Amino acid sequence: MLTDETVAAVLDDWRTAPIDEKLRVTLGLLEKVTLTPGEVGPGDIAPLRAAEISDQAIEDALVVCALFNIIDRMADALDVAIPSAEGFARTAERLLEHGYL
């Protein structure tokens, strides 16, 4: 589990954040997949394999990345409003109390 400080460091610059090398190389791949997908090739997986990340973990990371990218692009295209911090907190309280009914 990452501390709040580590998460803030990752959001600021994942390249210099105090994180495990496996996470760092995974974030590098996910950034490339997100920003320049046409440039991604088999060689981009090599650093992850060199870091001994399993094929299943690589696939899982890519699937989650793809889903987030799809959702983000759809939300942008449909001009979905992002709730305020208070709105997120209210939703969290309801979910904690009632779950995903």
C-alpha positions in Angstrom: 0.0 0.0 0.0 1.3 3.4 -0.9 1.3 6.3 1.6 -0.4 9.5 0.7 3.0 11.1 0.4 4.1 8.5 -2.1 0.9 8.8 -4.1 1.5 12.6 -4.3 5.1 12.0 -5.4 3.9 9.6 -8.1 1.3 12.1 -9.3 4.0 14.8 -9.4 6.5 12.7 -11.3 6.4 8.9 -11.3 9.9 8.7 -12.8 11.5 10.1 -9.6 8.9 9.0 -7.0 10.1 6.6 -4.3 8.4 3.5 -5.7 9.3 -0.1 -6.6 11.1 -0.5 -9.9 8.3 -2.9 -11.1 5.7 -0.2 -10.6 8.0 2.4 -12.3 8.5 0.3 -15.5 4.7 -0.5 -15.5 3.8 3.2 -15.3 6.2 3.9 -18.2 4.5 1.4 -20.4 1.0 2.6 -19.4 2.0 6.2 -20.1 3.2 5.3 -23.6 0.0 3.2 -24.2 -2.1 6.2 -23.2 -0.2 9.0 -24.9 1.3 7.4 -28.0 -0.4 4.1 -28.6 0.7 3.9 -32.2 4.3 3.8 -31.1 3.9 0.8 -28.7 5.6 -2.4 -29.9 6.8 -5.7 -28.5 10.0 -4.1 -27.3 8.0 -2.0 -24.8 7.3 -5.1 -22.8 10.9 -6.1 -22.5 11.6 -3.8 -19.4 8.6 -5.3 -17.6 9.8 -8.8 -18.3 13.4 -7.8 -17.2 11.8 -6.6 -13.9 10.3 -10.1 -13.6 6.7 -8.9 -13.9 4.5 -11.8 -14.9 2.6 -11.8 -18.2 -0.7 -11.9 -16.2 0.3 -8.8 -14.3 1.2 -7.0 -17.6 -2.1 -8.0 -19.1 -4.0 -6.9 -16.1 -2.3 -3.5 -16.1 -3.0 -3.0 -19.8 -6.6 -4.0 -19.4 -7.2 -1.6 -16.5 -5.3 1.1 -18.5 -7.5 0.5 -21.6 -10.7 0.7 -19.6 -9.7 3.9 -17.9 -8.7 5.4 -21.2 -12.1 4.5 -22.8 -14.0 5.8 -19.8 -12.0 9.1 -19.8 -12.5 9.7 -23.5 -16.2 8.9 -23.3 -16.6 11.2 -20.3 -14.8 14.0 -22.2 -16.8 13.5 -25.3 -20.1 13.6 -23.4 -18.9 16.5 -21.2 -19.6 14.5 -18.0 -19.5 16.7 -14.9 -17.0 15.7 -12.2 -18.5 15.9 -8.7 -16.9 18.2 -6.1 -15.0 16.8 -3.2 -18.2 17.0 -1.2 -20.1 15.1 -3.8 -17.5 12.3 -3.9 -17.6 12.2 0.0 -21.4 11.9 -0.1 -21.2 9.1 -2.6 -18.6 7.3 -0.6 -20.8 7.5 2.5 -23.7 6.0 0.6 -21.6 3.2 -0.8 -20.2 2.4 2.6 -23.6 2.3 4.1 -25.5 0.5 1.3 -23.0 -0.9 -1.1 -23.5 -1.1 -4.8 -27.3 -1.8 -4.9 
